[in-house]
Amino acid sequence: MKVKLHPHAQARILERGATEREVIATVENGEQFPVRFGKRGFRRNFPCKAQWRGKHYVSKQVEAIAVQENDNWLVITVMVKYF
């Protein structure tokens, strides 16, 4: 399946410190979970070892919420948690 990014998701990626590559890897290889209204969530942890907003973190978790369109996933939003 191909992964496409909605413009809203692209804006959230930049705003929240993820990369497009991480989001695509999350959808392709991450843990899946059901979300309301027929959407699917995808979750995956990545090593971070960097600063984000003045604090140092060693890992980040990327969550992507997507809808299936034909044989593609359309990512509609992205959330990132640092720890």
Secondary structure, DSSP 8 states (H G I E B T S, - for coil): -EEEE-HHHHHHHHHHT--HHHHHHHHHHSEEEE-GGG-EEEEEEEEEEEEETTEEEEEEEEEEEEEEETTEEEEEEEEEEE-
